[in-house]
Amino acid sequence: MKILLVSANILKVPYPVYPLGLDYVAGSLDDSCQKKIVDLNEFSDLSKLAALIRDYAPDFVGVSIRNVDNTDTVNTRDFLDEYKALVRIIRENSQALVILGGSGFTIFPREFMDALDADYGIAGEGEKLPLLLSAIAANQPVESLPGILTRKTTNLSYEPWAGEIKRDFRPSSPHTKLYLKQGGMLNLQTKRGCPFRCAYCTYPYIEGSSMRFFPPEAIAQKARVLQDSGAKYIFITDSAFNASYEHSSEVAGAFSKAGISIPWGGFFAPTVPPPDYFKKLAAAGLTHVEFGTESLSAAMLKSLRKPFAAADVFAAHEQALQAGLYIAHYFLLGGPGENEHTLQETLAGIDQLSRAVFFFFCGIRIYPHTAIYDTALREGQITKGQSLLTPVFYRSSSISDVNIMKTVDDYAAGRFNWIVGSGESKATIILPKLYERGFSGPLWEHLIQ
């Protein structure tokens, strides 16, 4: 049985992302399967992918859909047509059955199945793939398998994966070499599941709301493999690395014992850390902290259901700053209750955060299974049963997106460390050039003022 796993993500802002999920899917397959991972970023055009598919002649092609769109209301980019083109290339060059999966697919499983005319889909974690393949090989029905879709599936339910989780990382693979060459950033997962209840976030739906921790020593061993394979930087992909201060501290300690000498970073919640938390992580190699701050208005933090207050943000920022770390904050503007006053509160608060980079996004993408979906439904911004596969954004009734962006743009004038939206900006112009010159890591630290 030959299986081709395709990473369909070509979004590189703010930096290229190694397809970690497919390593885990490959790791779930036993030696009876011949498997190969390819990344669309490997190909200058799809004709080269077509030639690879013809040569490999897979029985199944798994397509990993990570991004539905770029979640930016100002410079919106929808990837559906690109996914359609990909599936068309697969169909035209093989007899393989097409199986969809990935985090983006899990949010809109029925919609993607219909839009791409796939044979099967896997909602949730991809480790369920062997169950599907075994059922197909035995000519057994698959509808009863949790999280598995066919073209006829109407009801879907699944639970977080409770079986073995194994990563199959191959340093010699072309897609690995691609990321090692372009920035040298590979990634790592230390746990699955998110305990927070942020109003807009799909993580708890995709991975579950209970944290499932990987053993720190095993994480460190994998980090060492990445380092020895040529990685120049490790990005931790957890929704919030510090969601458990205890576990993240243990991971950092294991990094030190394993001799991790390359820099690393990840996403953090700006909650109040234990004393010297960031200093201990910095001693273990942490260099970059990316805070999912979203707002500095008390009213908006409550509206967005963030697990911290503005004062906590300042405390976390200061401790990270004292530890000598590079700091970025992400802001999500225009949510329920946003108005001129709350916006000004956030912007004024940012002026109190020194030595950092600030990323701003206006308008909140509405996804099913989130509190923002319920709010938009209640307010009549969307209707029950409406497809949200084409990007739909929540709009504040008190201030327009245009006014929000104009206000932020006025504040950002002359500041290289204020990055507004995902369109052409200082970051999208400067940072790729640094990769070309051999720099590694996220690179946004070069914009800090």
KOLMIKOL-244320 format. One record per residue (C-alpha): x, y, z; residue in one letter. Coordinates in steps of 0.2 Angstrom, whole numbers. Layout:
<recs>
X;Y;Z;A
...
</recs>
This chain:
<recs>
0;0;0;M
8;17;-5;K
2;33;3;I
7;50;-2;L
5;64;11;L
3;81;5;V
5;97;15;S
-5;110;6;A
0;125;16;N
9;138;6;I
6;153;18;L
23;160;24;K
18;175;34;V
25;179;47;P
37;164;43;Y
37;147;34;P
29;133;44;V
36;115;44;Y
21;102;42;P
23;94;59;L
6;86;58;G
11;75;43;L
26;68;53;D
13;62;66;Y
2;55;53;V
17;46;45;A
22;40;62;G
5;31;64;S
8;20;49;L
16;4;51;D
30;-4;40;D
17;-12;29;S
14;5;21;C
25;14;9;Q
24;32;14;K
30;48;7;K
28;67;13;I
28;81;0;V
26;99;3;D
18;111;-10;L
32;123;-6;N
44;111;-14;E
37;114;-31;F
38;130;-42;S
23;124;-51;D
10;110;-50;L
16;102;-66;S
31;96;-56;K
20;89;-42;L
10;80;-56;A
26;71;-62;A
30;66;-44;L
12;59;-42;I
13;49;-58;R
30;42;-54;D
26;37;-36;Y
8;30;-41;A
0;31;-24;P
-15;21;-19;D
-20;35;-7;F
-16;53;-6;V
-19;62;11;G
-21;81;9;V
-17;91;25;S
-27;107;25;I
-20;118;39;R
-26;135;33;N
-44;139;27;V
-38;157;24;D
-26;170;31;N
-39;176;44;T
-36;195;39;D
-51;205;35;T
-41;219;26;V
-30;208;15;N
-41;193;14;T
-34;178;5;R
-45;162;3;D
-36;146;-2;F
-51;135;-8;L
-47;138;-26;D
-29;132;-23;E
-35;117;-14;Y
-46;113;-29;K
-32;114;-41;A
-22;102;-30;L
-35;89;-29;V
-38;91;-48;R
-19;87;-51;I
-21;72;-40;I
-36;65;-49;R
-28;69;-67;E
-12;60;-63;N
-17;45;-52;S
-31;33;-47;Q
-28;36;-29;A
-42;39;-16;L
-41;56;-9;V
-42;58;10;I
-43;75;18;L
-37;80;35;G
-28;94;45;G
-34;108;57;S
-42;118;44;G
-52;103;37;F
-58;99;55;T
-66;116;56;I
-76;113;40;F
-76;95;36;P
-92;93;27;R
-89;109;17;E
-72;104;12;F
-78;86;7;M
-91;94;-4;D
-80;107;-12;A
-66;96;-16;L
-76;80;-20;D
-64;70;-9;A
-67;51;-5;D
-64;52;14;Y
-60;64;27;G
-52;63;45;I
-58;76;57;A
-47;79;72;G
-30;70;75;E
-23;61;60;G
-18;46;70;E
-35;39;65;K
-28;36;47;L
-23;17;50;P
-41;13;56;L
-48;20;40;L
-35;11;29;L
-38;-5;38;S
-57;-4;36;A
-55;0;17;I
-43;-15;15;A
-55;-26;23;A
-70;-19;13;N
-79;-14;30;Q
-90;1;33;P
-81;16;39;V
-95;27;45;E
-94;20;63;S
-76;26;65;L
-74;41;75;P
-70;57;65;G
-71;48;48;I
-81;56;34;L
-87;49;17;T
-96;59;4;R
-112;53;12;K
-108;57;31;T
-121;69;39;T
-117;66;58;N
-99;68;64;L
-92;65;81;S
-74;62;88;Y
-64;62;104;E
-46;67;106;P
-34;53;101;W
-31;41;115;A
-19;29;106;G
0;30;103;E
7;46;96;I
23;44;87;K
33;57;76;R
41;50;60;D
54;64;57;F
66;61;42;R
81;73;40;P
84;68;22;S
67;71;16;S
66;85;3;P
53;95;12;H
64;94;28;T
79;101;18;K
68;115;11;L
65;122;29;Y
82;119;34;L
88;129;20;K
75;143;21;Q
77;150;39;G
82;133;47;G
66;133;58;M
59;116;63;L
45;113;75;N
40;103;90;L
25;99;100;Q
25;97;119;T
7;93;122;K
-10;93;114;R
-26;101;120;G
-30;119;127;C
-38;123;143;P
-42;141;139;F
-59;147;132;R
-55;161;121;C
-70;167;111;A
-63;165;94;Y
-52;150;95;C
-54;133;88;T
-40;124;97;Y
-51;116;111;P
-62;109;97;Y
-48;102;86;I
-37;95;100;E
-49;95;115;G
-50;105;131;S
-39;94;142;S
-20;95;140;M
-12;79;136;R
7;81;140;F
21;72;131;F
35;67;143;P
48;81;144;P
63;69;142;E
55;62;125;A
52;80;119;I
70;85;123;A
76;69;114;Q
66;74;99;K
73;92;100;A
90;85;100;R
86;75;84;V
81;91;76;L
96;100;82;Q
108;86;76;D
99;86;59;S
104;104;56;G
89;114;63;A
95;132;68;K
79;136;78;Y
65;126;85;I
47;133;86;F
35;125;99;I
18;124;91;T
7;122;107;D
-7;134;107;S
1;141;123;A
17;133;129;F
15;140;146;N
-3;134;148;A
5;123;161;S
20;132;170;Y
25;116;178;E
26;105;162;H
34;119;152;S
47;122;166;S
51;103;165;E
53;103;146;V
65;118;148;A
75;108;161;G
75;93;150;A
82;104;135;F
96;109;146;S
100;91;151;K
99;85;133;A
112;99;127;G
100;109;116;I
111;123;111;S
100;131;97;I
87;145;101;P
69;141;102;W
52;150;105;G
34;148;105;G
17;155;109;F
14;161;126;F
-2;167;136;A
3;183;145;P
-3;177;162;T
8;181;177;V
22;169;178;P
31;161;193;P
46;171;199;P
61;169;187;D
51;158;175;Y
57;167;160;F
75;168;166;K
75;149;169;K
68;146;151;L
81;158;144;A
95;148;152;A
88;133;143;A
89;142;126;G
72;151;125;L
75;167;114;T
58;172;107;H
41;174;116;V
25;177;106;E
11;183;117;F
-7;181;111;G
-12;197;120;T
-26;202;108;E
-31;218;118;S
-26;229;133;L
-44;235;136;S
-52;226;152;A
-69;226;143;A
-62;218;127;M
-52;205;137;L
-68;200;145;K
-77;200;129;S
-64;189;121;L
-64;177;136;R
-45;179;138;K
-38;171;154;P
-28;186;160;F
-30;205;163;A
-21;220;156;A
-10;221;172;A
-5;202;169;D
1;207;152;V
13;220;158;F
19;209;172;A
23;195;160;A
31;207;147;H
42;214;160;E
48;197;167;Q
52;192;149;A
61;208;145;L
71;206;161;Q
76;189;155;A
83;196;139;G
71;188;128;L
64;195;111;Y
45;199;113;I
31;200;101;A
13;204;105;H
-2;199;94;Y
-18;210;94;F
-35;205;87;L
-46;221;85;L
-64;223;81;G
-72;210;92;G
-89;211;102;P
-89;228;111;G
-75;236;102;E
-77;254;101;N
-66;270;100;E
-63;270;119;H
-57;252;120;T
-46;254;105;L
-38;269;112;Q
-35;259;128;E
-26;246;119;T
-15;258;109;L
-11;268;124;A
-6;252;134;G
5;247;119;I
15;262;122;D
20;255;139;Q
27;239;132;L
45;243;127;S
57;233;116;R
44;222;107;A
36;219;90;V
17;221;88;F
6;212;75;F
-11;219;72;F
-26;210;64;F
-43;218;62;C
-59;209;62;G
-61;192;70;I
-64;177;58;R
-80;168;63;I
-78;149;65;Y
-90;136;70;P
-89;129;88;H
-83;145;95;T
-91;158;107;A
-89;172;93;I
-100;161;82;Y
-114;161;95;D
-112;180;97;T
-113;183;78;A
-128;171;76;L
-137;180;90;R
-133;197;83;E
-139;192;66;G
-122;194;58;Q
-123;176;52;I
-138;164;50;T
-140;146;56;K
-134;134;43;G
-124;147;34;Q
-108;141;26;S
-93;150;33;L
-80;142;22;L
-78;158;12;T
-71;170;25;P
-84;179;36;V
-78;191;50;F
-86;198;65;Y
-90;216;64;R
-91;228;79;S
-107;238;79;S
-98;253;87;S
-83;255;76;I
-80;250;58;S
-65;240;52;D
-60;255;41;V
-59;267;56;N
-50;254;67;I
-36;251;53;M
-35;270;50;K
-32;273;69;T
-19;259;70;V
-10;265;54;D
-9;282;61;D
-1;276;77;Y
10;264;67;A
17;278;55;A
36;278;57;G
37;263;68;R
45;247;60;F
39;237;75;N
21;239;71;W
15;226;58;I
-3;229;52;V
-12;215;44;G
-5;202;33;S
-3;211;16;G
13;220;10;E
22;227;25;S
39;231;32;K
39;213;38;A
34;204;22;T
47;215;12;I
62;214;24;I
61;197;33;L
61;186;17;P
77;195;11;K
85;191;28;L
81;172;25;Y
90;174;8;E
105;181;17;R
106;166;28;G
97;172;44;F
87;160;54;S
72;159;66;G
57;170;65;P
67;186;61;L
54;198;68;W
67;202;82;E
76;213;68;H
61;225;69;L
61;228;87;I
63;247;92;Q
</recs>
